[in-house]
Amino acid sequence: MNQIRPPAVAGMFYPASNRTLKSDIQHYLHEADCVQVTNPKAIIVPHAGYMYSGPIAASAYKQLIPLKEKIKRVVLLGPAHRVAFHGLAVPESDTFNTPLGNIPIDQKGIESLAMLPQVIVSEQAHQEEHSLEVQLPFLQEILHEFSLVPLVVGEAERDEVAEVISKLWGDEHTLIVISTDLSHYHGYNEAKQLDSATSDSIVNLKPDLIGYEDACGRNGLKGLLTVAEEKGLSIELLDLRNSGDTAGDKSRVVGYGAYVLH
């Protein structure tokens, strides 16, 4: 029996209307800078409501347009906001749904992780989690057909996360997506300084310099940076802003960065 994970934050973090959602995503992509990176293997993107972080995320997703027919599988990691647990959680569901349709779960990819002790099966961890869900409409709008390996990251060491990413790395048909925001609820100028330092650590592959409050998706991020260093990948910063730039209120902002690895 097919088990479907329905959208939890449609109408809150992004539009619930199919037509409005597609229009908004196309607008963000059109407005994003056209910096083309050859053969991107992974992207790092924020996960706030689209009005806050959509323009920044779009700068990374725009890099995927030339690969829309090549990418057949997306490995997506985002932090747990609702459920506390150790390790990384895969869902019980066979399909994830958004207003743009259904995405099949890559069951072979899930099964390949079965022997790793840090990977658990938890539908609860996925049920209300937005850090993965907000990425899905962007992927659906850009890519033709793809399967998904969704991983909610709880408390996990970077080597534990790196092992999972390495297991799922695949070939040129697999894309890795890390979902993370940066600093939270500082004043505008302070946030810019903090996020600039974190961004430097990301670009220079220095995961140990990324602290607890520097990025909410730090565990997944550190795991990717570890693998990227092992594989000799380069990282490019595409956009670094905060909610004060996109939504106007600069008294307490959240930082967002977009990066591409190749």
C-alpha positions as CSV (number, residue, x, y, z in Angstrom):
1,M,0.0,0.0,0.0
2,N,1.4,3.4,-1.1
3,Q,1.9,5.7,1.9
4,I,2.0,9.4,1.0
5,R,3.5,12.2,3.1
6,P,1.3,15.2,2.5
7,P,2.5,18.8,2.6
8,A,2.7,20.2,6.1
9,V,3.5,23.9,5.4
10,A,1.8,24.6,2.1
11,G,-0.1,27.9,2.6
12,M,2.3,29.0,5.3
13,F,5.9,28.7,4.0
14,Y,4.9,28.8,0.4
15,P,1.7,29.1,-1.6
16,A,-0.8,26.2,-1.5
17,S,-2.1,27.1,-5.0
18,N,-0.3,25.1,-7.8
19,R,-0.5,28.1,-10.2
20,T,0.7,30.7,-7.6
21,L,3.5,28.4,-6.4
22,K,4.8,27.8,-10.0
23,S,4.6,31.6,-10.7
24,D,6.5,32.5,-7.6
25,I,9.3,30.0,-8.2
26,Q,9.6,31.2,-11.8
27,H,9.8,34.8,-10.6
28,Y,12.6,34.0,-8.1
29,L,14.5,32.0,-10.7
30,H,14.2,34.9,-13.3
31,E,15.4,37.4,-10.7
32,A,18.4,35.3,-9.6
33,D,21.8,36.2,-10.9
34,C,22.8,34.1,-13.9
35,V,26.1,32.6,-12.6
36,Q,26.6,29.3,-14.3
37,V,28.7,26.6,-12.7
38,T,29.8,23.6,-14.7
39,N,28.5,20.2,-13.5
40,P,27.2,21.1,-10.0
41,K,27.2,18.1,-7.7
42,A,25.6,19.6,-4.6
43,I,23.9,22.8,-3.4
44,I,23.4,24.4,0.0
45,V,20.1,26.4,0.3
46,P,18.0,28.1,3.0
47,H,14.6,26.8,4.2
48,A,12.6,29.7,5.5
49,G,9.3,30.9,4.1
50,Y,9.7,31.8,0.4
51,M,9.1,35.5,1.0
52,Y,12.2,35.5,3.2
53,S,14.6,33.0,1.6
54,G,13.1,32.2,-1.8
55,P,15.2,34.7,-3.7
56,I,18.4,33.3,-2.1
57,A,17.5,29.7,-2.7
58,A,16.7,30.4,-6.3
59,S,20.3,31.5,-7.0
60,A,21.4,27.9,-6.3
61,Y,18.5,26.2,-7.9
62,K,19.1,28.2,-11.1
63,Q,22.4,26.3,-11.5
64,L,20.3,23.1,-12.0
65,I,18.4,24.2,-15.1
66,P,21.0,22.9,-17.6
67,L,20.9,19.5,-15.7
68,K,17.1,19.2,-15.6
69,E,17.1,16.0,-17.7
70,K,20.3,14.6,-16.2
71,I,19.5,14.6,-12.5
72,K,17.4,11.5,-11.7
73,R,17.8,11.3,-7.9
74,V,18.0,14.0,-5.2
75,V,19.5,13.2,-1.7
76,L,18.1,15.9,0.6
77,L,19.2,16.6,4.1
78,G,17.7,19.1,6.5
79,P,17.7,19.7,10.2
80,A,15.0,18.5,12.6
81,H,12.9,21.3,14.0
82,R,10.0,19.3,15.5
83,V,11.3,16.0,16.8
84,A,14.5,15.4,18.9
85,F,16.5,12.3,18.1
86,H,20.0,11.1,17.5
87,G,21.1,10.3,14.0
88,L,19.4,10.7,10.6
89,A,15.8,9.7,9.9
90,V,14.4,8.3,6.8
91,P,10.6,8.1,6.3
92,E,8.2,5.2,6.1
93,S,6.3,6.9,3.2
94,D,6.8,5.8,-0.4
95,T,5.8,9.2,-1.8
96,F,6.1,12.9,-0.8
97,N,3.4,15.3,-2.1
98,T,3.4,19.0,-2.7
99,P,0.9,21.3,-4.6
100,L,3.0,20.5,-7.7
101,G,2.4,16.7,-7.4
102,N,4.0,13.5,-6.1
103,I,7.7,12.6,-5.7
104,P,8.6,8.9,-5.4
105,I,11.0,7.9,-2.6
106,D,14.1,6.0,-3.8
107,Q,13.6,2.8,-1.8
108,K,16.9,1.3,-3.0
109,G,18.7,4.3,-1.6
110,I,16.9,4.0,1.7
111,E,17.6,0.3,1.8
112,S,21.3,0.9,1.2
113,L,21.4,2.8,4.6
114,A,19.8,0.0,6.6
115,M,23.0,-1.3,8.1
116,L,24.2,2.1,9.3
117,P,23.5,2.5,13.0
118,Q,23.0,6.2,12.8
119,V,20.1,5.9,10.4
120,I,16.6,5.3,11.8
121,V,13.1,5.0,10.3
122,S,10.8,7.7,11.6
123,E,7.7,9.0,9.9
124,Q,7.2,11.3,12.9
125,A,10.5,13.1,12.2
126,H,9.2,13.9,8.6
127,Q,5.6,14.5,9.3
128,E,5.7,18.3,10.1
129,E,9.3,19.1,9.1
130,H,9.6,22.1,6.8
131,S,13.4,22.1,6.2
132,L,13.0,19.4,3.5
133,E,9.5,20.3,2.3
134,V,10.2,23.8,1.2
135,Q,13.0,22.5,-1.2
136,L,10.6,20.2,-3.1
137,P,8.6,22.6,-5.2
138,F,11.9,24.2,-6.5
139,L,13.1,20.8,-7.5
140,Q,9.8,19.8,-9.0
141,E,9.6,23.0,-11.1
142,I,13.2,22.6,-12.4
143,L,13.8,18.9,-12.8
144,H,11.9,16.6,-15.1
145,E,11.5,13.3,-13.2
146,F,13.5,12.3,-10.1
147,S,13.3,10.2,-7.0
148,L,14.1,11.4,-3.5
149,V,16.1,10.2,-0.6
150,P,14.9,12.5,2.3
151,L,16.9,12.6,5.5
152,V,16.0,14.6,8.5
153,V,19.2,15.2,10.5
154,G,19.0,15.1,14.3
155,E,21.9,15.2,16.7
156,A,24.7,13.6,14.7
157,E,28.4,13.9,14.4
158,R,29.8,15.1,11.1
159,D,31.5,11.8,10.4
160,E,28.1,10.0,10.8
161,V,26.5,12.4,8.4
162,A,29.5,12.2,6.0
163,E,29.2,8.4,6.0
164,V,25.6,8.6,4.9
165,I,26.3,11.2,2.2
166,S,29.2,9.1,0.8
167,K,27.0,6.0,0.7
168,L,24.4,7.9,-1.4
169,W,26.9,10.0,-3.5
170,G,26.2,8.2,-6.7
171,D,27.2,9.5,-10.2
172,E,26.3,12.5,-12.2
173,H,22.6,11.6,-12.0
174,T,22.5,12.2,-8.2
175,L,22.3,15.7,-6.7
176,I,23.0,16.4,-3.0
177,V,21.0,19.2,-1.4
178,I,21.7,20.5,2.1
179,S,19.0,22.7,3.7
180,T,20.2,25.2,6.3
181,D,19.7,28.7,7.4
182,L,22.5,30.7,9.1
183,S,22.4,32.9,12.2
184,H,19.1,33.6,13.9
185,Y,17.6,36.7,15.5
186,H,20.5,39.1,15.7
187,G,20.4,42.7,14.6
188,Y,21.1,43.3,10.9
189,N,24.7,44.4,11.1
190,E,25.7,41.8,13.6
191,A,24.1,39.1,11.5
192,K,26.0,40.2,8.4
193,Q,29.3,39.9,10.3
194,L,28.4,36.5,11.8
195,D,27.1,35.1,8.5
196,S,30.1,36.4,6.6
197,A,32.4,34.5,8.9
198,T,30.3,31.3,8.6
199,S,30.2,31.7,4.8
200,D,34.0,31.9,4.8
201,S,34.2,28.6,6.8
202,I,31.8,27.0,4.2
203,V,33.7,28.1,1.1
204,N,37.1,27.2,2.7
205,L,35.8,23.7,3.8
206,K,36.3,24.4,7.5
207,P,33.4,22.5,9.1
208,D,35.0,22.7,12.6
209,L,34.7,26.4,12.6
210,I,30.9,26.3,12.2
211,G,29.4,26.6,15.7
212,Y,26.1,25.6,17.2
213,E,24.4,29.0,16.6
214,D,26.0,29.7,13.2
215,A,23.7,27.4,11.1
216,C,20.6,25.5,12.1
217,G,21.4,22.8,9.6
218,R,25.1,22.6,10.7
219,N,25.1,18.8,11.2
220,G,24.2,18.1,7.6
221,L,26.3,21.0,6.4
222,K,29.4,19.7,8.2
223,G,28.9,16.3,6.8
224,L,28.8,17.6,3.3
225,L,31.9,19.8,3.8
226,T,33.7,16.7,5.1
227,V,32.9,14.7,2.0
228,A,33.6,17.7,-0.3
229,E,37.1,18.0,1.1
230,E,37.7,14.2,0.7
231,K,36.6,14.3,-2.9
232,G,38.4,17.5,-3.8
233,L,35.3,19.6,-4.6
234,S,35.2,23.4,-4.7
235,I,32.4,25.5,-3.3
236,E,31.2,28.8,-4.6
237,L,29.1,31.4,-2.8
238,L,26.1,32.5,-4.9
239,D,24.2,34.7,-2.5
240,L,24.4,35.8,1.1
241,R,21.7,37.9,2.6
242,N,19.2,37.9,5.4
243,S,15.6,38.5,6.2
244,G,16.3,42.2,6.6
245,D,17.2,42.3,3.0
246,T,14.2,40.4,1.7
247,A,11.4,41.1,4.2
248,G,12.3,44.5,5.5
249,D,12.5,44.1,9.3
250,K,16.1,44.6,10.3
251,S,15.8,44.4,14.1
252,R,15.9,40.6,14.4
253,V,17.0,38.8,11.2
254,V,17.7,35.3,10.0
255,G,20.7,34.7,7.7
256,Y,20.5,32.8,4.4
257,G,23.3,31.6,2.1
258,A,23.3,29.8,-1.2
259,Y,26.2,27.7,-2.5
260,V,27.1,25.3,-5.2
261,L,29.7,22.5,-5.1
262,H,31.5,21.2,-8.1
